[in-house]
């Protein structure tokens, strides 16, 4: 396995194929379009995207995505490219959260609360050592609010 990974068995064939396709794509100016990666690897575009996600998340490899004059994926080559990639991903994540709020019918006053909860859930998923908070069943919460919540 060519990836610098302490456990190469965890690298999928798709991830390796995509990483290999990006071998000469160091820097945004050499970004390789999704369709070209798909042709080079023989993978469908969804599988390429899934492999890029795996390279980034599971292996923490610096794969950037360029949008603009040169669309495509590339190996991040500088701090500026890393910052630009993070800005794009952050805007995309916030846009997705806005969509979730809109579809779920939440008013924007609850947006901050929802972000806080999602942030906590994200922290639990990425750091399993954080203890789980048990939530009361909905029926218990309903009964509590129905009688004013006080039991003397």
Secondary structure, 3 states (H helix, E strand, C coil): CCCCCCCHHHCCHHHHHHHHHCCCCECHHHCECHHHHHHHHCCCHHHHHHHHHHHHHCCCCCEEEECCCCCEEEECCCHHHHHHHHHHHHHHHHHHHHHHHHHHCCCHHHHHHHHHHHHHHHHHHHCCCCCCCCCCCHHHHHHHHHCCCCCC
